[in-house]
Amino acid sequence: MVVEITSGVILATDIPAGNVQDSKGAAQLVTKAAECSGQNVDYMLGDTAYGGTKTRSEVKALGVEVVAKVPQRPMPFCPASRRILSEMRTKYKAPKISPGQEKSET
């Protein structure tokens, strides 16, 4: 679900199957929210399910910054995950923003 944080208006929603990861389809929801609202989406706030590399890359390609913690536990199916997660924790720091605060142009 994508919600406009100051008004609480729901801009986009999806109900995936129970065996689908939360982050799957995040980029499509961001696109749908932008289309429905007629506004640019600057940030996507999420929990650690949205903090992985794939989701960040897909959403960043849309020009949207992901604000989510990086997953803390290494994924058991990826032998290099400890190194990758360590690098992500160093690289991605969530900006401190308040509702209604505009994205700074840097």
C-alpha positions as CSV (number, residue, x, y, z in Angstrom):
1,M,0.0,0.0,0.0
2,V,1.3,3.5,-0.8
3,V,-0.1,6.3,1.4
4,E,0.5,10.0,1.2
5,I,2.0,10.7,4.6
6,T,0.5,14.1,5.5
7,S,-3.1,13.3,4.5
8,G,-3.2,9.5,4.9
9,V,-4.8,9.1,1.5
10,I,-4.2,5.7,-0.1
11,L,-2.6,6.2,-3.5
12,A,-2.0,2.6,-4.5
13,T,-2.5,-0.9,-3.1
14,D,-1.9,-4.5,-4.0
15,I,-2.8,-7.8,-2.4
16,P,-0.3,-10.4,-3.3
17,A,-0.5,-14.1,-2.6
18,G,0.6,-15.1,0.9
19,N,3.8,-16.8,-0.4
20,V,5.0,-13.7,-2.2
21,Q,7.7,-11.4,-0.6
22,D,6.4,-8.0,0.6
23,S,8.9,-6.1,-1.5
24,K,7.9,-7.8,-4.8
25,G,6.1,-5.2,-6.9
26,A,7.2,-2.2,-4.9
27,A,8.4,-0.3,-8.0
28,Q,5.1,-0.9,-9.7
29,L,3.2,0.4,-6.6
30,V,5.4,3.6,-6.6
31,T,4.7,4.1,-10.3
32,K,0.9,3.6,-9.8
33,A,0.9,6.0,-6.9
34,A,2.6,8.7,-9.0
35,E,0.1,8.2,-11.8
36,C,-2.9,8.2,-9.5
37,S,-1.8,11.3,-7.6
38,G,-0.3,13.2,-10.6
39,Q,2.7,14.0,-8.4
40,N,6.3,12.9,-8.2
41,V,7.2,10.4,-5.5
42,D,10.4,11.4,-3.8
43,Y,10.7,8.8,-1.0
44,M,9.4,5.3,-0.3
45,L,9.3,4.4,3.4
46,G,9.3,0.8,4.3
47,D,10.4,-1.8,6.8
48,T,13.4,-4.2,6.3
49,A,11.4,-6.2,3.7
50,Y,12.0,-3.2,1.4
51,G,15.6,-2.6,2.4
52,G,17.2,-5.2,0.1
53,T,19.4,-4.4,-2.9
54,K,17.0,-5.5,-5.6
55,T,14.1,-3.4,-4.3
56,R,16.4,-0.4,-3.8
57,S,17.7,-0.7,-7.3
58,E,14.3,-1.0,-8.9
59,V,12.8,1.9,-7.0
60,K,16.0,4.1,-7.5
61,A,15.6,3.6,-11.2
62,L,12.3,5.5,-10.9
63,G,14.1,8.4,-9.2
64,V,12.7,7.5,-5.8
65,E,14.8,7.1,-2.6
66,V,14.1,4.1,-0.4
67,V,14.1,4.8,3.3
68,A,14.2,1.4,4.9
69,K,16.6,-0.5,7.2
70,V,18.8,-3.0,5.6
71,P,17.9,-6.6,6.6
72,Q,20.0,-7.6,9.6
73,R,20.3,-11.3,9.0
74,P,22.2,-12.8,6.1
75,M,20.1,-14.7,3.7
76,P,20.9,-18.4,4.0
77,F,20.8,-19.0,0.2
78,C,23.5,-16.4,-0.6
79,P,27.0,-17.2,0.6
80,A,28.2,-13.6,0.1
81,S,25.3,-12.1,2.0
82,R,27.3,-11.2,5.1
83,R,29.7,-9.0,3.0
84,I,26.9,-7.6,0.9
85,L,24.7,-6.6,3.9
86,S,27.7,-5.1,5.6
87,E,28.4,-2.9,2.5
88,M,24.7,-2.0,2.3
89,R,24.6,-0.9,6.0
90,T,27.6,1.4,5.3
91,K,26.3,2.8,2.0
92,Y,22.6,3.3,2.7
93,K,21.7,5.7,5.5
94,A,18.1,6.8,5.9
95,P,17.7,10.6,5.7
96,K,16.1,12.3,8.6
97,I,12.9,13.8,7.2
98,S,9.7,15.1,8.6
99,P,6.2,14.7,7.0
100,G,5.9,17.5,4.5
101,Q,9.6,18.2,4.3
102,E,10.7,18.5,0.6
103,K,13.4,16.3,-0.9
104,S,16.6,18.4,-1.1
105,E,18.2,18.9,-4.5
106,T,21.8,17.7,-4.4
